[in-house]
Amino acid sequence: MRWNKTLAVGAALVLSTACGGVDDQEAVESLPDFAGTSLELNTDAPAQDGAALVAQDLMQVEASLDGQGAAMLEGARMEVKALNDALRQALVPLADLVKKAAAEQPGDVLVYGPADRANATFKLAIRKGVGQRYQWKLEARPLNSTDDVAYKLVAAGALKRDGEAHRGRGTLVLSLDNLKAVAPSFAGQGKLMMSFAHFGQGSKSLAYRLANFTPNPATHEAVTGAFVGHKIQATGVTRARVLGPYNLPGTATSAKEKVLSSVRHIPGTGGRVDILAWGGDIAANTSYVGSACWDAQEKEVYRVLLQCSDARRPATCTEVDGSRVGTFQACPAVELRGDVTPPEGTGDAVTPEPGNPGAPDDVPSDVTADF
């Protein structure tokens, strides 16, 4: 009996799987992608959130924030841009490397590369683990180096598929410090660790820990803290909580306060942010809390800022002169109105925001690989 080519390939795949081999397509589809790991604020404006895979001029954007538009939204958006830009640094090399043929290694491992990019030589390894959980690691060494000892771990992660390509439950870690060590021209620093969970093709829940993290310290102050966020597929509604320094409108000088922001957005309607701020121009043992909302075009329709001796006790708060814009009744949806509700804590918790589709697994504590 003669087999046609399709049957032969199918039989080979069955035999490969039965013998413990790794299917190249399945391995590649078990890598994370940008849509599944990036944090989103406004799904109608992905480029503004840094969700488009394009370079962002962080210095130019930051310079335009002070007093312009919905400043509390833009302050949070700068942190989202910085995080998404770092994810791009890890995921673009993955996408390029898997276009090449893989070399099989013992232990159900596929290796792609090495391949030179603009600033370093990269190598990707993917391992098939137990229960269809795939693990991967991205290593880099200086350009023109031929020494395998020179490789440093720049990113790693794992994903247990739920059936859809690049979707399931997993982790991703990234060391900008290690990338800079092999490519001194790279501007970033710090570490990013995250956990993610997908629910269907579009809903996602995300948690991140940042350690002295910035894509460029010359344009964006380093952040140590936690971010969380989610997106609901059916409605496009997003929520996020981020921490970062920026100058609050209504404070005495241009000094940057540390601001913890809880942001929610309804596509086609508008959104709201509630903040808790300290440091900068804010006196010790005092904090500022505030709220703002905007319409579908992100035009600010309401804002207020309060100075508090205890942010959890409204009776201790007084309104900051000149901070009020409009009234909360102008917010474009009932669920976006109401009293100032600042986020709790100091920005180190990875507790999901309300309305999430489910919590991801624990966030890794450091940048390490499973193999």
C-alpha positions as CSV (number, residue, x, y, z in Angstrom):
1,M,0.0,0.0,0.0
2,R,1.3,3.5,-0.9
3,W,0.7,6.4,1.5
4,N,0.2,9.9,0.2
5,K,2.2,12.7,1.6
6,T,-0.5,14.0,3.9
7,L,-1.0,10.6,5.5
8,A,2.7,10.1,5.9
9,V,3.1,13.4,7.7
10,G,0.1,12.7,9.9
11,A,1.6,9.3,10.8
12,A,4.9,10.8,11.5
13,L,3.3,13.3,13.9
14,V,1.5,10.5,15.7
15,L,4.7,8.5,16.0
16,S,6.6,11.6,17.2
17,T,4.0,12.3,19.9
18,A,3.8,8.7,21.0
19,C,7.6,8.6,21.4
20,G,7.7,11.8,23.4
21,G,8.8,14.1,20.7
22,V,7.8,17.8,20.4
23,D,5.5,19.1,17.7
24,D,7.0,22.4,16.4
25,Q,3.7,24.1,15.7
26,E,2.3,23.1,19.1
27,A,5.4,24.4,20.8
28,V,5.2,27.8,19.0
29,E,1.5,28.1,19.7
30,S,2.4,27.6,23.4
31,L,4.4,30.8,23.5
32,P,2.8,34.0,24.9
33,D,1.8,36.8,22.6
34,F,1.5,40.5,23.0
35,A,-2.3,40.6,23.0
36,G,-2.5,38.0,25.8
37,T,0.1,39.6,28.1
38,S,-0.2,43.4,27.5
39,L,-2.1,45.7,29.8
40,E,-5.0,47.7,28.3
41,L,-6.8,50.8,29.4
42,N,-8.9,51.9,26.3
43,T,-9.4,49.3,23.7
44,D,-10.5,51.9,21.2
45,A,-7.0,53.6,21.5
46,P,-4.5,50.7,21.5
47,A,-1.6,52.9,20.2
48,Q,-2.1,55.4,23.1
49,D,-1.7,52.5,25.6
50,G,1.4,51.3,23.9
51,A,-0.5,48.2,22.7
52,A,0.6,48.7,19.1
53,L,4.0,47.1,18.4
54,V,5.6,50.5,17.6
55,A,8.3,52.5,19.4
56,Q,6.9,55.0,21.8
57,D,8.6,58.4,22.5
58,L,8.1,58.3,26.3
59,M,9.9,61.7,26.9
60,Q,7.7,63.5,24.4
61,V,4.5,62.0,25.8
62,E,5.5,62.7,29.4
63,A,6.3,66.3,28.6
64,S,2.8,66.8,27.3
65,L,1.0,65.5,30.4
66,D,1.2,68.3,32.9
67,G,-2.3,69.9,32.9
68,Q,-3.3,68.5,29.6
69,G,-6.5,66.5,29.1
70,A,-7.5,63.9,31.6
71,A,-4.3,64.1,33.5
72,M,-5.0,61.3,36.0
73,L,-5.7,59.0,33.1
74,E,-2.6,60.1,31.3
75,G,-0.5,59.5,34.4
76,A,-1.6,55.9,34.6
77,R,-1.3,55.5,30.8
78,M,2.4,56.4,31.0
79,E,3.0,53.4,33.3
80,V,1.0,51.1,31.0
81,K,3.1,52.3,28.0
82,A,6.4,51.6,29.8
83,L,5.3,48.1,30.8
84,N,4.0,47.3,27.3
85,D,7.2,48.6,25.7
86,A,9.2,46.2,27.9
87,L,7.0,43.3,26.9
88,R,7.6,44.1,23.3
89,Q,11.3,43.9,24.0
90,A,10.8,40.2,25.0
91,L,8.2,39.1,22.5
92,V,9.5,40.5,19.2
93,P,12.6,38.3,19.4
94,L,10.4,35.3,20.1
95,A,8.3,35.9,17.1
96,D,11.4,36.3,14.9
97,L,13.3,33.3,16.2
98,V,10.4,30.8,15.6
99,K,10.4,31.7,11.9
100,K,13.6,29.6,11.7
101,A,14.0,25.9,11.8
102,A,14.3,24.3,15.3
103,A,17.0,21.9,16.4
104,E,15.8,19.1,18.6
105,Q,17.7,18.4,21.8
106,P,17.2,15.6,24.4
107,G,14.5,16.1,27.0
108,D,11.7,17.2,24.6
109,V,13.5,20.5,23.9
110,L,13.4,22.6,20.7
111,V,16.1,25.3,20.2
112,Y,15.7,28.2,17.7
113,G,18.7,30.3,16.8
114,P,21.1,31.7,17.6
115,A,20.2,34.7,15.5
116,D,21.6,38.3,15.6
117,R,19.4,41.3,16.2
118,A,20.4,44.9,16.3
119,N,21.9,44.8,19.8
120,A,22.6,41.1,20.7
121,T,22.5,37.5,19.6
122,F,19.4,35.6,20.8
123,K,18.6,31.9,21.3
124,L,15.2,30.5,22.3
125,A,14.5,27.1,23.8
126,I,11.1,25.5,24.3
127,R,10.5,22.4,26.4
128,K,7.4,20.3,26.5
129,G,6.5,19.7,30.2
130,V,4.0,17.6,32.0
131,G,0.3,17.9,31.1
132,Q,0.9,20.0,28.0
133,R,2.5,22.7,30.0
134,Y,5.2,24.2,27.8
135,Q,8.2,26.1,29.2
136,W,10.5,28.5,27.3
137,K,13.5,30.7,27.9
138,L,15.1,33.4,25.8
139,E,18.9,34.0,26.2
140,A,21.1,36.6,24.7
141,R,24.9,37.2,24.4
142,P,26.9,40.1,22.9
143,L,27.0,40.5,19.2
144,N,29.9,38.7,17.5
145,S,30.5,36.5,20.6
146,T,30.9,32.8,20.0
147,D,31.1,31.8,23.6
148,D,28.0,29.9,24.9
149,V,29.0,30.9,28.5
150,A,28.3,34.5,27.5
151,Y,24.6,33.8,27.2
152,K,22.4,35.5,29.9
153,L,18.7,34.8,30.6
154,V,16.6,37.7,29.5
155,A,13.2,36.2,29.5
156,A,11.4,33.0,30.4
157,G,8.0,31.6,31.1
158,A,5.5,28.8,30.8
159,L,2.0,28.3,29.4
160,K,-0.6,25.5,29.9
161,R,-2.8,25.8,26.9
162,D,-6.6,25.9,27.1
163,G,-7.0,24.9,23.4
164,E,-6.5,28.2,21.7
165,A,-3.1,29.2,20.4
166,H,-1.2,31.3,22.9
167,R,-4.0,31.1,25.4
168,G,-4.3,29.5,28.8
169,R,-2.6,30.1,32.1
170,G,1.0,31.0,32.4
171,T,3.9,33.2,33.5
172,L,6.4,35.5,31.9
173,V,9.6,37.0,33.5
174,L,11.9,39.6,32.0
175,S,15.3,40.9,33.0
176,L,16.2,44.2,31.4
177,D,19.3,44.2,33.6
178,N,20.6,41.0,31.9
179,L,19.7,42.4,28.4
180,K,21.7,45.6,29.2
181,A,24.6,43.5,30.4
182,V,25.0,41.9,27.0
183,A,23.9,44.9,25.0
184,P,25.2,48.1,26.7
185,S,23.4,50.4,24.3
186,F,20.0,49.1,25.6
187,A,18.5,51.7,27.9
188,G,16.2,49.6,30.1
189,Q,16.8,48.4,33.6
190,G,15.1,46.3,36.3
191,K,12.9,43.2,36.3
192,L,9.3,42.4,35.3
193,M,7.5,39.3,36.5
194,M,4.0,38.5,35.5
195,S,1.2,35.9,35.7
196,F,-1.7,35.7,33.2
197,A,-4.9,33.7,32.7
198,H,-7.1,33.7,29.6
199,F,-10.8,33.0,29.5
200,G,-11.8,32.3,25.9
201,Q,-9.9,34.2,23.1
202,G,-10.4,37.7,24.4
203,S,-10.9,37.9,28.2
204,K,-7.8,38.0,30.3
205,S,-6.6,38.6,33.9
206,L,-3.1,39.9,34.5
207,A,-0.8,40.5,37.4
208,Y,2.7,42.0,37.3
209,R,5.5,42.7,39.8
210,L,8.1,45.3,38.8
211,A,11.5,45.7,40.5
212,N,13.4,48.9,39.8
213,F,11.8,48.8,36.4
214,T,12.0,51.3,33.5
215,P,12.5,51.0,29.7
216,N,14.7,54.1,29.9
217,P,15.7,55.9,33.1
218,A,16.4,59.1,31.2
219,T,12.8,59.4,30.2
220,H,10.8,57.3,32.8
221,E,11.4,57.0,36.5
222,A,12.0,53.4,37.7
223,V,9.1,51.7,39.5
224,T,9.0,49.0,42.1
225,G,5.5,47.8,42.8
226,A,2.6,45.7,41.4
227,F,0.2,46.3,38.5
228,V,-3.0,44.3,37.8
229,G,-5.6,44.4,35.1
230,H,-8.2,42.6,33.2
231,K,-10.3,42.8,30.0
232,I,-13.8,41.3,29.4
233,Q,-14.2,40.0,25.9
234,A,-18.0,40.4,25.6
235,T,-18.0,44.1,26.5
236,G,-14.4,45.3,26.0
237,V,-14.5,46.7,29.5
238,T,-11.1,47.0,31.1
239,R,-9.8,47.7,34.6
240,A,-6.3,48.3,35.8
241,R,-4.4,49.3,38.9
242,V,-1.0,50.8,38.4
243,L,1.7,52.6,40.5
244,G,4.0,55.4,39.2
245,P,5.3,58.9,39.7
246,Y,3.8,61.9,38.0
247,N,2.9,65.5,39.0
248,L,-0.7,65.8,40.1
249,P,-2.5,68.9,38.9
250,G,-3.3,71.1,41.9
251,T,-0.1,70.4,43.8
252,A,2.3,73.3,44.5
253,T,5.2,72.5,42.2
254,S,6.2,70.2,39.4
255,A,7.6,67.6,41.8
256,K,6.2,64.2,41.1
257,E,4.0,62.4,43.6
258,K,3.8,58.6,43.9
259,V,0.3,57.8,42.5
260,L,-1.6,54.6,42.8
261,S,-4.4,54.6,40.2
262,S,-7.4,52.4,39.7
263,V,-8.7,52.9,36.1
264,R,-11.8,51.5,34.4
265,H,-13.0,52.1,30.8
266,I,-16.2,51.2,28.9
267,P,-15.7,51.3,25.1
268,G,-17.9,53.8,23.4
269,T,-18.9,55.4,26.7
270,G,-15.9,56.6,28.7
271,G,-14.1,55.8,31.9
272,R,-13.0,56.8,35.4
273,V,-9.9,56.8,37.6
274,D,-9.6,56.9,41.3
275,I,-6.2,57.7,42.8
276,L,-4.3,57.7,46.1
277,A,-1.1,59.8,46.1
278,W,1.7,60.6,48.5
279,G,5.2,62.1,48.5
280,G,6.3,64.9,46.1
281,D,4.6,68.1,47.3
282,I,2.3,66.2,49.7
283,A,3.3,66.7,53.4
284,A,4.3,63.7,55.5
285,N,1.4,61.8,57.2
286,T,-0.9,63.3,54.5
287,S,-2.2,61.9,51.3
288,Y,-4.2,63.1,48.3
289,V,-7.2,61.2,46.9
290,G,-9.1,62.0,43.8
291,S,-11.3,60.9,41.0
292,A,-11.8,61.9,37.4
293,C,-14.0,60.7,34.5
294,W,-14.0,61.2,30.8
295,D,-16.3,60.6,27.8
296,A,-15.8,58.3,24.8
297,Q,-13.3,60.7,23.3
298,E,-11.4,60.9,26.6
299,K,-12.5,64.5,27.2
300,E,-12.4,65.1,31.0
301,V,-15.9,65.9,32.3
302,Y,-15.2,65.6,36.0
303,R,-12.3,65.8,38.4
304,V,-11.7,66.4,42.1
305,L,-8.7,66.2,44.4
306,L,-8.9,66.0,48.2
307,Q,-6.2,66.4,50.9
308,C,-6.6,63.8,53.7
309,S,-4.9,63.0,57.0
310,D,-6.5,59.6,56.7
311,A,-7.5,58.5,53.2
312,R,-9.9,55.9,54.6
313,R,-11.9,58.5,56.6
314,P,-13.6,61.0,54.4
315,A,-14.2,63.3,57.3
316,T,-10.5,64.0,57.4
317,C,-10.4,65.2,53.8
318,T,-10.7,68.8,52.4
319,E,-11.0,69.7,48.8
320,V,-7.8,71.1,47.1
321,D,-8.5,74.6,45.9
322,G,-8.9,74.8,42.1
323,S,-8.9,71.1,41.6
324,R,-12.6,70.6,40.8
325,V,-13.8,70.3,37.2
326,G,-17.6,69.7,36.7
327,T,-19.7,67.3,38.8
328,F,-19.7,63.6,39.1
329,Q,-23.2,63.6,37.5
330,A,-21.5,64.5,34.2
331,C,-19.7,61.1,34.2
332,P,-21.2,59.2,31.1
333,A,-22.5,56.1,32.9
334,V,-24.1,55.4,36.3
335,E,-21.4,53.0,37.2
336,L,-18.8,55.7,36.6
337,R,-20.4,58.1,39.1
338,G,-20.2,58.2,42.9
339,D,-17.9,59.3,45.7
340,V,-14.1,59.2,45.5
341,T,-13.0,55.6,46.1
342,P,-9.2,55.5,46.3
343,P,-7.4,52.2,45.8
344,E,-6.1,50.7,49.0
345,G,-2.5,49.9,50.0
346,T,0.8,51.2,48.7
347,G,0.9,49.5,45.3
348,D,2.5,46.2,46.2
349,A,-0.6,44.0,46.1
350,V,-1.6,41.8,43.2
351,T,-5.2,41.4,44.2
352,P,-7.4,41.6,41.1
353,E,-9.7,44.6,40.5
354,P,-13.4,44.1,40.9
355,G,-15.2,42.5,37.9
356,N,-12.3,40.3,36.9
357,P,-13.0,37.1,35.0
358,G,-10.9,35.1,37.4
359,A,-7.5,35.4,39.1
360,P,-4.2,34.3,37.5
361,D,-1.7,32.1,39.3
362,D,0.9,33.4,41.6
363,V,3.4,35.9,40.1
364,P,7.0,34.5,40.0
365,S,9.3,36.2,42.6
366,D,12.3,36.5,40.3
367,V,13.6,36.0,36.8
368,T,14.5,32.3,36.5
369,A,13.8,29.5,34.0
370,D,12.3,26.1,34.7
371,F,15.0,24.2,32.8
